[in-house]
Amino acid sequence: MRAGVGIEMDQQILERIRKAVEDFGSVIKDYREQEALTLESLASRINCSASYIFRAERGSKIVPIHMRVRILEKGLNWKASEIECFLVETVKRYEQKQR
């Protein structure tokens, strides 16, 4: 039974990574709302402004990859392995678009 839980968790992590690649802003907003964080409290975790987070959530701000990593690591508490998968999937998506 424990193995099934591990597989389910892996699927949840993979889904979260896929969603972050496809719609980064909604991942930020979903996490912030789930954890009952204000824009200001999340912004202070990653040393940026609340307006930056607000614009990133809505997609009106292009978030550079180094800031995405910072947001995932410090703001959303992702593990290094999850961030690595996110980066790999982001590069794959970029390469597919370039073809």
LOTORNU-158550 format. One record per atom (N, C-alpha, C): atom name; residue in three letters; x, y, z; residue number from 1. Coordinates in steps of 0.2 Angstrom, whole numbers, plus 2048, in hexadecimal, padded with zeros to 3 digits. Each point is the difference from the previous one (the first is absolute). Layout:
residues N
@tinu CA sero ala c1 X c2 Y c3 Z lolum NUM
...
***
This chain:
residues 99
@tinu N sero met c1 804 c2 7FA c3 800 lolum 1
@tinu CA sero met c1 7FC c2 806 c3 800 lolum 1
@tinu C sero met c1 804 c2 806 c3 800 lolum 1
@tinu N sero arg c1 806 c2 800 c3 803 lolum 2
@tinu CA sero arg c1 804 c2 806 c3 801 lolum 2
@tinu C sero arg c1 803 c2 802 c3 7F9 lolum 2
@tinu N sero ala c1 801 c2 7FB c3 7FC lolum 3
@tinu CA sero ala c1 803 c2 801 c3 7F9 lolum 3
@tinu C sero ala c1 7FB c2 804 c3 7FC lolum 3
@tinu N sero gly c1 7F9 c2 7FF c3 801 lolum 4
@tinu CA sero gly c1 7FB c2 803 c3 7FC lolum 4
@tinu C sero gly c1 800 c2 808 c3 802 lolum 4
@tinu N sero val c1 801 c2 801 c3 807 lolum 5
@tinu CA sero val c1 801 c2 807 c3 802 lolum 5
@tinu C sero val c1 805 c2 803 c3 7FD lolum 5
@tinu N sero gly c1 806 c2 7FD c3 7FF lolum 6
@tinu CA sero gly c1 806 c2 803 c3 7FD lolum 6
@tinu C sero gly c1 7FF c2 802 c3 7F9 lolum 6
@tinu N sero ile c1 7FC c2 7FB c3 7FC lolum 7
@tinu CA sero ile c1 7FF c2 802 c3 7F9 lolum 7
@tinu C sero ile c1 7FB c2 805 c3 800 lolum 7
@tinu N sero glu c1 7FB c2 801 c3 804 lolum 8
@tinu CA sero glu c1 7FB c2 805 c3 800 lolum 8
@tinu C sero glu c1 804 c2 807 c3 801 lolum 8
@tinu N sero met c1 804 c2 800 c3 805 lolum 9
@tinu CA sero met c1 804 c2 806 c3 802 lolum 9
@tinu C sero met c1 804 c2 802 c3 7FA lolum 9
@tinu N sero asp c1 803 c2 7FB c3 7FC lolum 10
@tinu CA sero asp c1 804 c2 802 c3 7FA lolum 10
@tinu C sero asp c1 7FC c2 803 c3 7FB lolum 10
@tinu N sero gln c1 7FA c2 7FD c3 7FF lolum 11
@tinu CA sero gln c1 7FC c2 803 c3 7FB lolum 11
@tinu C sero gln c1 7FE c2 807 c3 802 lolum 11
@tinu N sero gln c1 7FF c2 801 c3 806 lolum 12
@tinu CA sero gln c1 7FE c2 807 c3 802 lolum 12
@tinu C sero gln c1 805 c2 805 c3 7FF lolum 12
@tinu N sero ile c1 806 c2 7FE c3 801 lolum 13
@tinu CA sero ile c1 806 c2 804 c3 7FF lolum 13
@tinu C sero ile c1 801 c2 801 c3 7F9 lolum 13
@tinu N sero leu c1 7FF c2 7FB c3 7FC lolum 14
@tinu CA sero leu c1 801 c2 801 c3 7F9 lolum 14
@tinu C sero leu c1 7FB c2 805 c3 7FD lolum 14
@tinu N sero glu c1 7FA c2 7FF c3 802 lolum 15
@tinu CA sero glu c1 7FA c2 804 c3 7FE lolum 15
@tinu C sero glu c1 802 c2 808 c3 802 lolum 15
@tinu N sero arg c1 802 c2 801 c3 806 lolum 16
@tinu CA sero arg c1 802 c2 806 c3 802 lolum 16
@tinu C sero arg c1 806 c2 803 c3 7FC lolum 16
@tinu N sero ile c1 804 c2 7FC c3 7FE lolum 17
@tinu CA sero ile c1 806 c2 803 c3 7FC lolum 17
@tinu C sero ile c1 7FD c2 801 c3 7F9 lolum 17
@tinu N sero arg c1 7FC c2 7FC c3 7FD lolum 18
@tinu CA sero arg c1 7FD c2 802 c3 7FA lolum 18
@tinu C sero arg c1 7FC c2 806 c3 800 lolum 18
@tinu N sero lys c1 7FC c2 801 c3 805 lolum 19
@tinu CA sero lys c1 7FC c2 806 c3 801 lolum 19
@tinu C sero lys c1 805 c2 806 c3 800 lolum 19
@tinu N sero ala c1 805 c2 800 c3 804 lolum 20
@tinu CA sero ala c1 805 c2 805 c3 801 lolum 20
@tinu C sero ala c1 803 c2 802 c3 7F9 lolum 20
@tinu N sero val c1 801 c2 7FB c3 7FC lolum 21
@tinu CA sero val c1 803 c2 802 c3 7F9 lolum 21
@tinu C sero val c1 7FB c2 803 c3 7FC lolum 21
@tinu N sero glu c1 7FA c2 7FE c3 800 lolum 22
@tinu CA sero glu c1 7FB c2 802 c3 7FC lolum 22
@tinu C sero glu c1 7FD c2 807 c3 802 lolum 22
@tinu N sero asp c1 7FF c2 801 c3 807 lolum 23
@tinu CA sero asp c1 7FD c2 806 c3 802 lolum 23
@tinu C sero asp c1 803 c2 802 c3 807 lolum 23
@tinu N sero phe c1 806 c2 802 c3 800 lolum 24
@tinu CA sero phe c1 803 c2 802 c3 806 lolum 24
@tinu C sero phe c1 7FD c2 804 c3 805 lolum 24
@tinu N sero gly c1 7FC c2 805 c3 7FD lolum 25
@tinu CA sero gly c1 7FC c2 805 c3 804 lolum 25
@tinu C sero gly c1 7FB c2 7FD c3 805 lolum 25
@tinu N sero ser c1 7FD c2 7FB c3 7FD lolum 26
@tinu CA sero ser c1 7FA c2 7FD c3 803 lolum 26
@tinu C sero ser c1 803 c2 7FB c3 806 lolum 26
@tinu N sero val c1 806 c2 7FD c3 7FF lolum 27
@tinu CA sero val c1 803 c2 7FC c3 805 lolum 27
@tinu C sero val c1 802 c2 805 c3 806 lolum 27
@tinu N sero ile c1 802 c2 806 c3 7FF lolum 28
@tinu CA sero ile c1 802 c2 805 c3 805 lolum 28
@tinu C sero ile c1 7F9 c2 801 c3 804 lolum 28
@tinu N sero lys c1 7FB c2 802 c3 7FC lolum 29
@tinu CA sero lys c1 7FA c2 802 c3 803 lolum 29
@tinu C sero lys c1 7FD c2 7FB c3 804 lolum 29
@tinu N sero asp c1 800 c2 7FA c3 7FD lolum 30
@tinu CA sero asp c1 7FD c2 7FA c3 804 lolum 30
@tinu C sero asp c1 803 c2 7FF c3 806 lolum 30
@tinu N sero tyr c1 807 c2 800 c3 800 lolum 31
@tinu CA sero tyr c1 804 c2 7FE c3 806 lolum 31
@tinu C sero tyr c1 7FE c2 806 c3 805 lolum 31
@tinu N sero arg c1 801 c2 806 c3 7FE lolum 32
@tinu CA sero arg c1 7FF c2 806 c3 805 lolum 32
@tinu C sero arg c1 7F9 c2 7FF c3 803 lolum 32
@tinu N sero glu c1 7FB c2 7FF c3 7FC lolum 33
@tinu CA sero glu c1 7F9 c2 7FF c3 803 lolum 33
@tinu C sero glu c1 7FF c2 7FA c3 805 lolum 33
@tinu N sero gln c1 803 c2 7FA c3 7FE lolum 34
@tinu CA sero gln c1 800 c2 7FA c3 804 lolum 34
@tinu C sero gln c1 803 c2 801 c3 807 lolum 34
@tinu N sero glu c1 806 c2 804 c3 800 lolum 35
@tinu CA sero glu c1 803 c2 801 c3 806 lolum 35
@tinu C sero glu c1 7FE c2 807 c3 803 lolum 35
@tinu N sero ala c1 7FB c2 803 c3 7FE lolum 36
@tinu CA sero ala c1 7FD c2 806 c3 803 lolum 36
@tinu C sero ala c1 806 c2 806 c3 800 lolum 36
@tinu N sero leu c1 804 c2 800 c3 7FB lolum 37
@tinu CA sero leu c1 805 c2 805 c3 800 lolum 37
@tinu C sero leu c1 7FE c2 807 c3 7FC lolum 37
@tinu N sero thr c1 802 c2 805 c3 803 lolum 38
@tinu CA sero thr c1 7FE c2 806 c3 7FC lolum 38
@tinu C sero thr c1 806 c2 801 c3 7FB lolum 38
@tinu N sero leu c1 7FE c2 805 c3 7FB lolum 39
@tinu CA sero leu c1 805 c2 801 c3 7FB lolum 39
@tinu C sero leu c1 807 c2 803 c3 804 lolum 39
@tinu N sero glu c1 7FF c2 804 c3 805 lolum 40
@tinu CA sero glu c1 806 c2 803 c3 803 lolum 40
@tinu C sero glu c1 804 c2 7FA c3 804 lolum 40
@tinu N sero ser c1 7FC c2 7FB c3 803 lolum 41
@tinu CA sero ser c1 804 c2 7FB c3 804 lolum 41
@tinu C sero ser c1 804 c2 7FC c3 7FB lolum 41
@tinu N sero leu c1 7FD c2 7FE c3 7FA lolum 42
@tinu CA sero leu c1 804 c2 7FC c3 7FB lolum 42
@tinu C sero leu c1 805 c2 804 c3 7FD lolum 42
@tinu N sero ala c1 7FF c2 806 c3 7FF lolum 43
@tinu CA sero ala c1 805 c2 805 c3 7FD lolum 43
@tinu C sero ala c1 806 c2 800 c3 805 lolum 43
@tinu N sero ser c1 7FF c2 801 c3 806 lolum 44
@tinu CA sero ser c1 806 c2 800 c3 805 lolum 44
@tinu C sero ser c1 804 c2 7FA c3 800 lolum 44
@tinu N sero arg c1 7FD c2 7FA c3 7FF lolum 45
@tinu CA sero arg c1 804 c2 7FA c3 800 lolum 45
@tinu C sero arg c1 805 c2 800 c3 7FA lolum 45
@tinu N sero ile c1 7FE c2 803 c3 7FB lolum 46
@tinu CA sero ile c1 805 c2 800 c3 7FA lolum 46
@tinu C sero ile c1 803 c2 806 c3 7FE lolum 46
@tinu N sero asn c1 7FF c2 805 c3 805 lolum 47
@tinu CA sero asn c1 803 c2 807 c3 7FF lolum 47
@tinu C sero asn c1 7FF c2 803 c3 7FA lolum 47
@tinu N sero cys c1 7F9 c2 801 c3 7FF lolum 48
@tinu CA sero cys c1 7FE c2 804 c3 7FA lolum 48
@tinu C sero cys c1 7FA c2 804 c3 802 lolum 48
@tinu N sero ser c1 7FC c2 804 c3 7FC lolum 49
@tinu CA sero ser c1 7FB c2 804 c3 802 lolum 49
@tinu C sero ser c1 7F9 c2 7FB c3 7FF lolum 49
@tinu N sero ala c1 7FB c2 803 c3 804 lolum 50
@tinu CA sero ala c1 7FA c2 7FC c3 7FF lolum 50
@tinu C sero ala c1 7FD c2 801 c3 7F9 lolum 50
@tinu N sero ser c1 801 c2 806 c3 7FD lolum 51
@tinu CA sero ser c1 7FE c2 801 c3 7FA lolum 51
@tinu C sero ser c1 803 c2 7FC c3 7FB lolum 51
@tinu N sero tyr c1 806 c2 7FE c3 801 lolum 52
@tinu CA sero tyr c1 803 c2 7FB c3 7FB lolum 52
@tinu C sero tyr c1 7FD c2 7F9 c3 801 lolum 52
@tinu N sero ile c1 7FE c2 7FE c3 806 lolum 53
@tinu CA sero ile c1 7FC c2 7FA c3 800 lolum 53
@tinu C sero ile c1 7F9 c2 800 c3 7FD lolum 53
@tinu N sero phe c1 7FD c2 806 c3 801 lolum 54
@tinu CA sero phe c1 7F9 c2 801 c3 7FE lolum 54
@tinu C sero phe c1 801 c2 800 c3 7F8 lolum 54
@tinu N sero arg c1 804 c2 803 c3 7FD lolum 55
@tinu CA sero arg c1 801 c2 800 c3 7F8 lolum 55
@tinu C sero arg c1 802 c2 7F9 c3 7FE lolum 55
@tinu N sero ala c1 804 c2 7FC c3 804 lolum 56
@tinu CA sero ala c1 802 c2 7FA c3 7FE lolum 56
@tinu C sero ala c1 7FA c2 7FB c3 800 lolum 56
@tinu N sero glu c1 7FC c2 800 c3 805 lolum 57
@tinu CA sero glu c1 7FA c2 7FC c3 801 lolum 57
@tinu C sero glu c1 7FC c2 801 c3 7FA lolum 57
@tinu N sero arg c1 7FF c2 806 c3 7FE lolum 58
@tinu CA sero arg c1 7FB c2 802 c3 7FA lolum 58
@tinu C sero arg c1 803 c2 7FF c3 7F9 lolum 58
@tinu N sero gly c1 807 c2 7FF c3 800 lolum 59
@tinu CA sero gly c1 803 c2 7FF c3 7F9 lolum 59
@tinu C sero gly c1 801 c2 806 c3 7FD lolum 59
@tinu N sero ser c1 800 c2 806 c3 803 lolum 60
@tinu CA sero ser c1 801 c2 806 c3 7FD lolum 60
@tinu C sero ser c1 808 c2 802 c3 801 lolum 60
@tinu N sero lys c1 803 c2 7FC c3 804 lolum 61
@tinu CA sero lys c1 808 c2 801 c3 801 lolum 61
@tinu C sero lys c1 803 c2 7F9 c3 7FD lolum 61
@tinu N sero ile c1 805 c2 801 c3 7FC lolum 62
@tinu CA sero ile c1 804 c2 7FB c3 7FE lolum 62
@tinu C sero ile c1 805 c2 7FE c3 805 lolum 62
@tinu N sero val c1 800 c2 7FA c3 803 lolum 63
@tinu CA sero val c1 804 c2 7FF c3 805 lolum 63
@tinu C sero val c1 806 c2 7FC c3 7FE lolum 63
@tinu N sero pro c1 806 c2 803 c3 800 lolum 64
@tinu CA sero pro c1 806 c2 7FD c3 7FE lolum 64
@tinu C sero pro c1 801 c2 7F9 c3 804 lolum 64
@tinu N sero ile c1 804 c2 7FC c3 7FD lolum 65
@tinu CA sero ile c1 801 c2 7F9 c3 802 lolum 65
@tinu C sero ile c1 803 c2 800 c3 807 lolum 65
@tinu N sero his c1 805 c2 805 c3 801 lolum 66
@tinu CA sero his c1 803 c2 800 c3 807 lolum 66
@tinu C sero his c1 7FB c2 802 c3 805 lolum 66
@tinu N sero met c1 7FB c2 804 c3 7FF lolum 67
@tinu CA sero met c1 7FB c2 802 c3 805 lolum 67
@tinu C sero met c1 7FB c2 7FA c3 801 lolum 67
@tinu N sero arg c1 7FF c2 7FD c3 7FA lolum 68
@tinu CA sero arg c1 7FB c2 7FA c3 801 lolum 68
@tinu C sero arg c1 803 c2 7FB c3 805 lolum 68
@tinu N sero val c1 807 c2 7FF c3 7FF lolum 69
@tinu CA sero val c1 803 c2 7FB c3 805 lolum 69
@tinu C sero val c1 800 c2 803 c3 807 lolum 69
@tinu N sero arg c1 801 c2 806 c3 801 lolum 70
@tinu CA sero arg c1 800 c2 803 c3 807 lolum 70
@tinu C sero arg c1 7F9 c2 800 c3 803 lolum 70
@tinu N sero ile c1 7FB c2 801 c3 7FC lolum 71
@tinu CA sero ile c1 7F9 c2 800 c3 802 lolum 71
@tinu C sero ile c1 7FE c2 7F8 c3 802 lolum 71
@tinu N sero leu c1 802 c2 7FC c3 7FC lolum 72
@tinu CA sero leu c1 7FF c2 7F9 c3 801 lolum 72
@tinu C sero leu c1 804 c2 7FD c3 807 lolum 72
@tinu N sero glu c1 806 c2 802 c3 800 lolum 73
@tinu CA sero glu c1 804 c2 7FE c3 806 lolum 73
@tinu C sero glu c1 7FE c2 804 c3 807 lolum 73
@tinu N sero lys c1 800 c2 806 c3 7FF lolum 74
@tinu CA sero lys c1 800 c2 804 c3 807 lolum 74
@tinu C sero lys c1 7F8 c2 802 c3 801 lolum 74
@tinu N sero gly c1 7FC c2 801 c3 7FB lolum 75
@tinu CA sero gly c1 7F9 c2 802 c3 801 lolum 75
@tinu C sero gly c1 7FC c2 7FA c3 801 lolum 75
@tinu N sero leu c1 801 c2 7FB c3 7FB lolum 76
@tinu CA sero leu c1 7FB c2 7FA c3 800 lolum 76
@tinu C sero leu c1 803 c2 7FA c3 804 lolum 76
@tinu N sero asn c1 806 c2 800 c3 802 lolum 77
@tinu CA sero asn c1 803 c2 7FB c3 804 lolum 77
@tinu C sero asn c1 801 c2 7F9 c3 7FC lolum 77
@tinu N sero trp c1 801 c2 801 c3 7F9 lolum 78
@tinu CA sero trp c1 801 c2 7FA c3 7FC lolum 78
@tinu C sero trp c1 807 c2 7FD c3 802 lolum 78
@tinu N sero lys c1 801 c2 7FA c3 7FF lolum 79
@tinu CA sero lys c1 806 c2 7FC c3 801 lolum 79
@tinu C sero lys c1 804 c2 801 c3 7FA lolum 79
@tinu N sero ala c1 807 c2 7FF c3 801 lolum 80
@tinu CA sero ala c1 805 c2 801 c3 7FA lolum 80
@tinu C sero ala c1 7FE c2 7FB c3 7FA lolum 80
@tinu N sero ser c1 7FE c2 7FA c3 802 lolum 81
@tinu CA sero ser c1 7FF c2 7FB c3 7FB lolum 81
@tinu C sero ser c1 7F9 c2 803 c3 7FC lolum 81
@tinu N sero glu c1 7FC c2 803 c3 803 lolum 82
@tinu CA sero glu c1 7FA c2 802 c3 7FC lolum 82
@tinu C sero glu c1 801 c2 806 c3 7FC lolum 82
@tinu N sero ile c1 805 c2 804 c3 802 lolum 83
@tinu CA sero ile c1 802 c2 806 c3 7FC lolum 83
@tinu C sero ile c1 804 c2 7FE c3 7FA lolum 83
@tinu N sero glu c1 804 c2 7FB c3 801 lolum 84
@tinu CA sero glu c1 804 c2 7FD c3 7FB lolum 84
@tinu C sero glu c1 7FB c2 7FD c3 7FA lolum 84
@tinu N sero cys c1 7FB c2 7FD c3 802 lolum 85
@tinu CA sero cys c1 7FB c2 7FD c3 7FB lolum 85
@tinu C sero cys c1 7FD c2 806 c3 7FD lolum 85
@tinu N sero phe c1 7FE c2 805 c3 804 lolum 86
@tinu CA sero phe c1 7FD c2 806 c3 7FD lolum 86
@tinu C sero phe c1 804 c2 803 c3 7FA lolum 86
@tinu N sero leu c1 807 c2 801 c3 802 lolum 87
@tinu CA sero leu c1 804 c2 803 c3 7FB lolum 87
@tinu C sero leu c1 801 c2 7FB c3 7FA lolum 87
@tinu N sero val c1 800 c2 7FA c3 801 lolum 88
@tinu CA sero val c1 801 c2 7FB c3 7FA lolum 88
@tinu C sero val c1 7FA c2 800 c3 7FC lolum 88
@tinu N sero glu c1 7FA c2 800 c3 803 lolum 89
@tinu CA sero glu c1 7FA c2 801 c3 7FC lolum 89
@tinu C sero glu c1 7FF c2 807 c3 7FC lolum 89
@tinu N sero thr c1 802 c2 805 c3 804 lolum 90
@tinu CA sero thr c1 800 c2 807 c3 7FD lolum 90
@tinu C sero thr c1 804 c2 800 c3 7F9 lolum 90
@tinu N sero val c1 806 c2 7FD c3 801 lolum 91
@tinu CA sero val c1 805 c2 800 c3 7FA lolum 91
@tinu C sero val c1 7FD c2 7FC c3 7FA lolum 91
@tinu N sero lys c1 7FD c2 7FA c3 802 lolum 92
@tinu CA sero lys c1 7FD c2 7FC c3 7FB lolum 92
@tinu C sero lys c1 7FA c2 804 c3 7FC lolum 92
@tinu N sero arg c1 7FC c2 803 c3 804 lolum 93
@tinu CA sero arg c1 7FB c2 804 c3 7FD lolum 93
@tinu C sero arg c1 802 c2 805 c3 7FC lolum 93
@tinu N sero tyr c1 806 c2 804 c3 802 lolum 94
@tinu CA sero tyr c1 803 c2 805 c3 7FC lolum 94
@tinu C sero tyr c1 803 c2 7FD c3 7F9 lolum 94
@tinu N sero glu c1 803 c2 7FA c3 801 lolum 95
@tinu CA sero glu c1 803 c2 7FD c3 7FA lolum 95
@tinu C sero glu c1 7FA c2 7FE c3 7FB lolum 95
@tinu N sero gln c1 7FB c2 7FE c3 803 lolum 96
@tinu CA sero gln c1 7FA c2 7FD c3 7FB lolum 96
@tinu C sero gln c1 7FD c2 806 c3 7FC lolum 96
@tinu N sero lys c1 800 c2 806 c3 804 lolum 97
@tinu CA sero lys c1 7FD c2 806 c3 7FC lolum 97
@tinu C sero lys c1 805 c2 803 c3 7FB lolum 97
@tinu N sero gln c1 807 c2 7FE c3 801 lolum 98
@tinu CA sero gln c1 804 c2 803 c3 7FB lolum 98
@tinu C sero gln c1 801 c2 7FC c3 7FA lolum 98
@tinu N sero arg c1 7FD c2 7FA c3 800 lolum 99
@tinu CA sero arg c1 800 c2 7FC c3 7FA lolum 99
@tinu C sero arg c1 7FB c2 802 c3 7FA lolum 99
***
